[in-house]
């Protein structure tokens, strides 16, 4: 209905990360068609929003710690350089979620060794999660992430990507690095 389309549009304008169908729509005669229609409207509305043009948007989030500052820097660097993707190495998914808050103009490819984090990240705005094996060093983590990004068909040789992550310890809360690379 028109009211439902309006509700979806307003939710997107409010910056929501995830939409879901109500019970009666989800189990009605046409649940798949309902999801497709809702997604089409949401994408149409989202294409009209320039999050970075809204001067109040960036002020909503205060960067009081290293992960917040790295996340903000990753999103703004990606937008400044017109990057093809932000590639994030994350154990808990928190770094990808933090970057998602800033609504960068490119996909966020989240590499995680945690199946639970991979599943949860599907609910975050702009995040495409990938399950990857544990790496032995930080350099290996970044190398592996670039390779997964290249194989995802979301980045191509010559594209600029922004990488964010931390140590290869598999511990949450170690995000302290941002890099910019050209995909080979």
N, C-alpha and C positions, 0 to 999 in steps of 0.2 A: 504494500500500500504506500501511498504518498507519505504517510506519517512514519512508516518504518524506514523509508529512504531518507527522510529528514533526520531521523534518529541516528542512522549510520553516518550521514554527512556530519552531523554535529559532533559525534564521537571522534571522527577523524580530525575535524578542526580543533578539537580539544587536545589532540596529541596522543590519543590512546594507542597502545602498541598492539592490541589484539581485540578482535571482535568475535562474538559467538552468536549463534542462533538461539532464540528462545525455544522452550520445549515444544510448543504447538507447531512452530515452523519447522523444526528439526525432524519431527516425526510425521509431518504431513505427507501429502501425496507426492510432492516434488522437492525432497530435501536437497538433492544434488543441484538442481536448478536454482534453488534458493541461495545456496552457498555461492554458486557462480555469479548470480545477479548481485549479491551483496559484495562480493570481491570486485566486480566490475565497477560498481558505484564507489566503493572505497578507494580504488586505484584512481578513478577519475577525479575525485575530490582531492586526494593526496597530491596529484600532479599539479594542482593549482596553488599549493602551499609552498612558500619560500620561507622555511624556518629561520634562515640566517638573516633575512630582511627584517624580521620582527626584532627590534632592538631590545624588547623586554625578554625575549625567549632566552637569550644567552645569560641574562642576569639572574634567571631563576636558579641556576645551578652555581653554587659556590665551590671552588676548588680548594679544599682545606688539607688535602693529603696527596701523596705521590700518585696513587692510582687515579684519583680524580684529575689531577693535572696532566698526567700522561694521556688519559682518555680525551680530555678537552683538546690537547695538542694534536692527537691523532686525527680527530674529526676536523679541526680547523685546517691542519696541514693538508689533509686529503682534499678538502674543498678548495684551498688556495692553489694546489697543484693540479686540480682536476683529475685526481687519481682514479684509476679503474676500480680499485677496491681497497678496503682496510683489512689487513690480515692480522688476526689476533690469536695469540697463543694463550689459552686460559684453562685453568684446571676446574674452577668452580663455575665459570661462566660470568663471573662478576665484571671482568674487564670489558667483555663484549656488551654486557648490559649497560655499563657506564658510558661507553662510546655511543650506544644506541640512543641514549638520552639527548644527545646533541644533534640527532637527525642529519648525519652527513649525506652528501649527495651521491654516494656510491654504496654498493653492498658491503656489509661487514661479514667477512668469512672467518668464523670462529673455529679454531682447531682445539680440540680437547681430548684428553685420554679418558675422560669420564663419560660413560654412556648416559648416566643420569643427567649430567650437565648438557649433553648433546640434545636430549629430549626436551629439557626445559627451555633451551635457547630457541627452539622453534616458535616460542610464544613472544619473542622480542622483535621489535620493529627493525626491519632491515637486516636481520641476522640470518645467515645461512650456516648452520653448524655442521662440522665434520668430525668424525671420530678418527683419531690418529694414534699410532703406537707411541709409547714412551721413548723419548730421545735421550741420548747420553750426555749432551752438552747444550748450552744455549745456542751455539752456532748451528748445531744439528737441528734444533727446534725450528730456528728460522729457515734453514735450508729446506726442511721437510714441509713447512708451511707454504713456502713459495711454490714448491712442486705440486702440492695439493691444489693450490689456487690455480696454477697453470692448467692442471688436468680438469678443473671444474668448468672450463670453457667460459668463465666469467672474466678471465684476464688472458691477454695474448702477448706474445713477444713484443717488446717495445713499450708496453704499458707501464705507467708509473703506479706503484703500490706503496702503501704505508703499512709498516709492520709495527705491532705493539705487543709487548710481552715481558716476561721476566726470566727467572732462572729455570733450568730444566729439572728442578727438584721435584716437580709434581705437587708442590705445596701451593695452596691458595694464598693470595696476598703478596706475591713477589713481583708484581708488575712495576718495572722501573726503566723500561727501555722503549724507545721509538726509533725506527729507521725508515728511510725512504730508499726504495730500490727500483730499478728498471728490470722488468721481467725479460729473461733471456730466452 
